[in-house]
Amino acid sequence: MYLSRFLSIHALWVTVSSVMQPYPLVWGHYDLCKTQIYTEEGKVWDYMACQPESTDMTKYLKVKLDPPDITCGDPPETFCAMGNPYMCNNECDASTPELAHPPELMFDFEGRHPSTFWQSATWKEYPKPLQVNITLSWSKTIELTDNIVITFESGRPDQMILEKSLDYGRTWQPYQYYATDCLDAFHMDPKSVKDLSQHTVLEIICTEEYSTGYTTNSKIIHFEIKDRFAFFAGPRLRNMASLYGQLDTTKKLRDFFTVTDLRIRLLRPAVGEIFVDELHLARYFYAISDIKVRGRCKCNLHATVCVYDNSKLTCECEHNTTGPDCGKCKKNYQGRPWSPGSYLPIPKGTANTCIPSISSIGTNVCDNELLHCQNGGTCHNNVRCLCPAAYTGILCEKLRCEEAGSCGSDSGQGAPPQGSPALLLLTTLLGTASPLVF
């Protein structure tokens, strides 16, 4: 009988563990805003830091080109083949779908044949520079979680700058410079991300790794987010707790991976030689088949969901916060200054919930549906929380001994045990079972 019960419990544990797989401890439970836990005082809500899932952010962007008429095809023109620059019988015609190359083809579904891509006009006005700005805007603050990857259908440009904005395009800062000759193009010594360290991770570099001309299988440019993460989380990003701790305590590092807009500045097309062949200027243009930007809405660790409605991304804020980035406390919940949620302590983090204002005490302090009273407190007529003996505060959010300054190892009072969600769920499921005897 005991063996049968043990096997049943083991199967139950395997099921619970599989349910919890999307939330590995190494990443922290930052995608759970709150969970129910069971204490001696009964069932309570346990609040924690949270954030939306990482996703493909190109689904939500708006793209703008400058100059606006730089896309090929109006009027129609011929250009040279990618693989053979002296076969110049290809045509770009904006009025014919099969021959058009509009900007949206930088973000369409890949895998179709022939491949689809945006293409600029050719360098027919040489020696005037052929320069294009491609601006990607979200109208929302986002946090990058993976490499930015740009795939060129033409040769990769001889000179390019990737820029970022944190204020919706009002000001710009360089992210990285790209050139076949960094010293000549930008008066910078060439570097790669591998030359950086934890102490220099925010350095803006010029790299020559991604600026070759017409070379087979050399179409991709990276901005290496993951390599920078690896300085803190290890080469395989297994120690994300360390990275989260650094992001929590270092605002400059956190801001480095945060953007509202990105701008790709194409300054000189792939030439492939020392001199431009002025007899075959249709060889020179820009063509991009794919741009990948992966990230999440910035919600200041106060939301797990970011909705896209009416062409706008908005955080669904928890913790009594509000605003597009959950960047302030709700009305009547300004009992202490707003602050973002915290990744610390690892792995759960801290919610930093906004609490009711003193002036709002007496109405809607708590309610039974949302269970705002914490640590086993109960809501009394929506006007106050009735707290267990060990707790105090408007929401029963702090230990009474902390208020008296007498908390200690011998006080007999301490924070309730914080088990992992999987263990707590298992405890709940087994709560009514009789004890095992071995």
Secondary structure as UniProt FT lines:
FT   HELIX           2..19
FT   TURN            20..22
FT   TURN            25..27
FT   TURN            30..31
FT   STRAND          34..39
FT   TURN            40..41
FT   STRAND          42..47
FT   STRAND          55..56
FT   HELIX           57..60
FT   STRAND          62..66
FT   TURN            68..69
FT   TURN            72..73
FT   STRAND          77..79
FT   TURN            85..86
FT   STRAND          90..92
FT   TURN            94..95
FT   HELIX           97..99
FT   HELIX           103..106
FT   STRAND          118..120
FT   TURN            124..127
FT   STRAND          132..144
FT   STRAND          148..152
FT   STRAND          159..165
FT   TURN            168..169
FT   STRAND          173..179
FT   HELIX           182..186
FT   HELIX           193..195
FT   TURN            198..202
FT   STRAND          206..207
FT   TURN            209..210
FT   TURN            216..217
FT   STRAND          220..223
FT   HELIX           225..233
FT   TURN            234..237
FT   HELIX           240..249
FT   HELIX           251..256
FT   STRAND          258..268
FT   TURN            278..279
FT   HELIX           281..283
FT   STRAND          287..292
FT   STRAND          294..297
FT   TURN            300..301
FT   STRAND          306..309
FT   TURN            310..311
FT   STRAND          312..315
FT   TURN            319..320
FT   STRAND          321..322
FT   TURN            324..325
FT   STRAND          328..329
FT   TURN            331..332
FT   TURN            346..348
FT   HELIX           358..360
FT   TURN            361..362
FT   TURN            368..371
FT   TURN            375..376
FT   STRAND          378..380
FT   TURN            381..383
FT   STRAND          384..386
FT   TURN            389..390
FT   STRAND          391..392
FT   TURN            394..395
FT   STRAND          398..399
FT   HELIX           400..404
FT   TURN            409..410
FT   HELIX           421..430
FT   TURN            431..432
//
